[in-house]
Amino acid sequence: MQNQLTEAARKLSIPDRITLVEEIWDTIAEENQAFELTDAQKRELDRRLESSRANPGQGRTWEEIKAEFMNFR
């Protein structure tokens, strides 16, 4: 079955494959029990959140990054 899914995915366009991966990841994230962050990962996320709050004008949104990537092809 895994080979069939992989082959079906390969037939999709790159943007469609990216969308599929995002949708799969969302289903994993919804099942919050699927993974647990380590303490180091939690600290890093807290650090990044604090940095974002202290410097709201820095960085880019996911939408900006995704659009740039999709136009890069």
Backbone as JSON Lines, residues from 0, in Angstrom:
{"i":0,"aa":"M","n":[0.82,-1.2,0.0],"ca":[0.0,0.0,0.0],"c":[0.86,1.25,0.0]}
{"i":1,"aa":"Q","n":[1.97,1.23,0.76],"ca":[2.82,2.41,0.82],"c":[3.37,2.77,-0.56]}
{"i":2,"aa":"N","n":[3.78,1.78,-1.33],"ca":[4.29,2.05,-2.68],"c":[3.21,2.65,-3.56]}
{"i":3,"aa":"Q","n":[1.98,2.2,-3.42],"ca":[0.88,2.74,-4.22],"c":[0.63,4.2,-3.86]}
{"i":4,"aa":"L","n":[0.67,4.51,-2.58],"ca":[0.47,5.89,-2.14],"c":[1.6,6.78,-2.64]}
{"i":5,"aa":"T","n":[2.82,6.28,-2.55],"ca":[3.98,7.05,-3.01],"c":[3.88,7.32,-4.5]}
{"i":6,"aa":"E","n":[3.54,6.31,-5.26],"ca":[3.42,6.48,-6.71],"c":[2.29,7.44,-7.06]}
{"i":7,"aa":"A","n":[1.18,7.36,-6.35],"ca":[0.07,8.29,-6.59],"c":[0.51,9.72,-6.27]}
{"i":8,"aa":"A","n":[1.25,9.89,-5.19],"ca":[1.72,11.22,-4.8],"c":[2.69,11.77,-5.85]}
{"i":9,"aa":"R","n":[3.54,10.93,-6.4],"ca":[4.51,11.37,-7.42],"c":[3.82,11.92,-8.67]}
{"i":10,"aa":"K","n":[2.62,11.49,-8.92],"ca":[1.89,11.95,-10.1],"c":[1.3,13.35,-9.91]}
{"i":11,"aa":"L","n":[1.25,13.81,-8.67],"ca":[0.73,15.15,-8.38],"c":[1.76,16.2,-8.74]}
{"i":12,"aa":"S","n":[1.29,17.41,-8.99],"ca":[2.21,18.53,-9.2],"c":[2.91,18.83,-7.88]}
{"i":13,"aa":"I","n":[4.02,19.54,-7.96],"ca":[4.75,19.89,-6.73],"c":[3.87,20.71,-5.79]}
{"i":14,"aa":"P","n":[3.16,21.74,-6.26],"ca":[2.28,22.47,-5.32],"c":[1.23,21.56,-4.67]}
{"i":15,"aa":"D","n":[0.68,20.61,-5.44],"ca":[-0.3,19.69,-4.87],"c":[0.34,18.76,-3.85]}
{"i":16,"aa":"R","n":[1.58,18.33,-4.1],"ca":[2.28,17.48,-3.14],"c":[2.55,18.23,-1.85]}
{"i":17,"aa":"I","n":[2.92,19.5,-1.97],"ca":[3.16,20.32,-0.78],"c":[1.87,20.46,0.02]}
{"i":18,"aa":"T","n":[0.78,20.71,-0.67],"ca":[-0.52,20.81,0.0],"c":[-0.87,19.5,0.69]}
{"i":19,"aa":"L","n":[-0.61,18.38,0.04],"ca":[-0.88,17.07,0.64],"c":[-0.06,16.87,1.91]}
{"i":20,"aa":"V","n":[1.21,17.22,1.86],"ca":[2.06,17.09,3.04],"c":[1.53,17.96,4.18]}
{"i":21,"aa":"E","n":[1.12,19.18,3.86],"ca":[0.57,20.07,4.89],"c":[-0.68,19.46,5.51]}
{"i":22,"aa":"E","n":[-1.54,18.89,4.67],"ca":[-2.77,18.29,5.18],"c":[-2.47,17.07,6.04]}
{"i":23,"aa":"I","n":[-1.52,16.26,5.63],"ca":[-1.13,15.11,6.45],"c":[-0.57,15.57,7.78]}
{"i":24,"aa":"W","n":[0.32,16.56,7.74],"ca":[0.9,17.08,8.98],"c":[-0.19,17.63,9.9]}
{"i":25,"aa":"D","n":[-1.16,18.32,9.34],"ca":[-2.26,18.86,10.16],"c":[-3.02,17.74,10.87]}
{"i":26,"aa":"T","n":[-3.23,16.62,10.19],"ca":[-3.94,15.52,10.84],"c":[-3.11,14.94,11.98]}
{"i":27,"aa":"I","n":[-1.79,14.92,11.82],"ca":[-0.91,14.43,12.89],"c":[-0.96,15.39,14.07]}
{"i":28,"aa":"A","n":[-0.88,16.68,13.78],"ca":[-0.9,17.69,14.84],"c":[-2.23,17.68,15.59]}
{"i":29,"aa":"E","n":[-3.32,17.39,14.88],"ca":[-4.63,17.32,15.53],"c":[-4.69,16.21,16.57]}
{"i":30,"aa":"E","n":[-3.96,15.15,16.32],"ca":[-3.9,14.04,17.27],"c":[-2.78,14.31,18.25]}
{"i":31,"aa":"N","n":[-2.89,15.35,18.98],"ca":[-1.85,15.88,19.86],"c":[-1.0,14.81,20.54]}
{"i":32,"aa":"Q","n":[-1.5,13.62,20.65],"ca":[-0.77,12.55,21.32],"c":[0.3,11.94,20.42]}
{"i":33,"aa":"A","n":[0.31,12.31,19.16],"ca":[1.22,11.69,18.21],"c":[2.69,11.96,18.52]}
{"i":34,"aa":"F","n":[2.96,13.09,19.14],"ca":[4.33,13.42,19.47],"c":[4.37,14.39,20.64]}
{"i":35,"aa":"E","n":[5.46,14.39,21.33],"ca":[5.65,15.29,22.46],"c":[6.94,16.06,22.23]}
{"i":36,"aa":"L","n":[6.88,17.36,22.41],"ca":[8.09,18.18,22.26],"c":[9.03,17.92,23.43]}
{"i":37,"aa":"T","n":[10.31,17.98,23.13],"ca":[11.3,17.87,24.21],"c":[11.35,19.19,24.97]}
{"i":38,"aa":"D","n":[11.97,19.18,26.13],"ca":[12.12,20.42,26.89],"c":[12.93,21.45,26.1]}
{"i":39,"aa":"A","n":[13.95,21.0,25.38],"ca":[14.76,21.91,24.57],"c":[13.92,22.54,23.46]}
{"i":40,"aa":"Q","n":[13.06,21.77,22.84],"ca":[12.19,22.3,21.79],"c":[11.21,23.31,22.37]}
{"i":41,"aa":"K","n":[10.66,23.0,23.53],"ca":[9.74,23.93,24.18],"c":[10.44,25.25,24.52]}
{"i":42,"aa":"R","n":[11.67,25.16,25.03],"ca":[12.43,26.38,25.35],"c":[12.71,27.19,24.09]}
{"i":43,"aa":"E","n":[13.05,26.51,23.0],"ca":[13.33,27.21,21.75],"c":[12.08,27.9,21.22]}
{"i":44,"aa":"L","n":[10.94,27.23,21.29],"ca":[9.69,27.86,20.87],"c":[9.36,29.07,21.74]}
{"i":45,"aa":"D","n":[9.57,28.95,23.04],"ca":[9.34,30.08,23.95],"c":[10.27,31.24,23.6]}
{"i":46,"aa":"R","n":[11.54,30.92,23.3],"ca":[12.51,31.96,22.93],"c":[12.07,32.67,21.65]}
{"i":47,"aa":"R","n":[11.64,31.91,20.68],"ca":[11.2,32.5,19.41],"c":[9.94,33.33,19.58]}
{"i":48,"aa":"L","n":[9.03,32.86,20.42],"ca":[7.8,33.62,20.68],"c":[8.13,34.94,21.36]}
{"i":49,"aa":"E","n":[9.01,34.91,22.33],"ca":[9.41,36.15,23.01],"c":[10.11,37.1,22.04]}
{"i":50,"aa":"S","n":[10.97,36.58,21.19],"ca":[11.64,37.4,20.19],"c":[10.64,38.03,19.24]}
{"i":51,"aa":"S","n":[9.64,37.27,18.85],"ca":[8.6,37.78,17.96],"c":[7.81,38.91,18.62]}
{"i":52,"aa":"R","n":[7.51,38.72,19.88],"ca":[6.76,39.76,20.61],"c":[7.6,41.01,20.82]}
{"i":53,"aa":"A","n":[8.9,40.84,21.05],"ca":[9.79,41.98,21.29],"c":[10.11,42.72,19.99]}
{"i":54,"aa":"N","n":[10.04,42.03,18.86],"ca":[10.4,42.61,17.55],"c":[9.31,42.28,16.54]}
{"i":55,"aa":"P","n":[8.12,42.85,16.69],"ca":[7.0,42.44,15.84],"c":[7.2,42.72,14.35]}
{"i":56,"aa":"G","n":[8.07,43.64,13.98],"ca":[8.27,43.96,12.57],"c":[9.25,43.04,11.87]}
{"i":57,"aa":"Q","n":[9.95,42.22,12.62],"ca":[10.94,41.33,12.01],"c":[10.28,40.04,11.55]}
{"i":58,"aa":"G","n":[10.93,39.41,10.62],"ca":[10.45,38.12,10.14],"c":[9.39,38.25,9.07]}
{"i":59,"aa":"R","n":[8.94,37.09,8.61],"ca":[7.92,37.04,7.58],"c":[6.85,36.04,8.0]}
{"i":60,"aa":"T","n":[5.68,36.21,7.44],"ca":[4.59,35.29,7.73],"c":[4.79,34.01,6.92]}
{"i":61,"aa":"W","n":[4.12,32.95,7.36],"ca":[4.16,31.69,6.62],"c":[3.63,31.9,5.21]}
{"i":62,"aa":"E","n":[2.6,32.73,5.07],"ca":[2.03,32.99,3.75],"c":[3.07,33.62,2.83]}
{"i":63,"aa":"E","n":[3.88,34.55,3.34],"ca":[4.93,35.19,2.53],"c":[5.99,34.18,2.12]}
{"i":64,"aa":"I","n":[6.42,33.36,3.05],"ca":[7.45,32.37,2.76],"c":[6.94,31.34,1.75]}
{"i":65,"aa":"K","n":[5.73,30.87,1.97],"ca":[5.13,29.88,1.07],"c":[4.98,30.45,-0.34]}
{"i":66,"aa":"A","n":[4.5,31.7,-0.45],"ca":[4.34,32.32,-1.76],"c":[5.68,32.45,-2.48]}
{"i":67,"aa":"E","n":[6.71,32.83,-1.74],"ca":[8.05,32.94,-2.34],"c":[8.52,31.58,-2.83]}
{"i":68,"aa":"F","n":[8.31,30.55,-2.03],"ca":[8.73,29.21,-2.42],"c":[7.97,28.73,-3.66]}
{"i":69,"aa":"M","n":[6.67,28.97,-3.68],"ca":[5.86,28.51,-4.81],"c":[6.23,29.25,-6.1]}
{"i":70,"aa":"N","n":[6.69,30.47,-6.0],"ca":[7.09,31.24,-7.18],"c":[8.53,30.96,-7.59]}
{"i":71,"aa":"F","n":[9.27,30.29,-6.72],"ca":[10.69,30.0,-6.97],"c":[10.85,28.98,-8.09]}
{"i":72,"aa":"R","n":[9.91,28.09,-8.17],"ca":[10.03,27.02,-9.17],"c":[10.17,27.66,-10.48]}
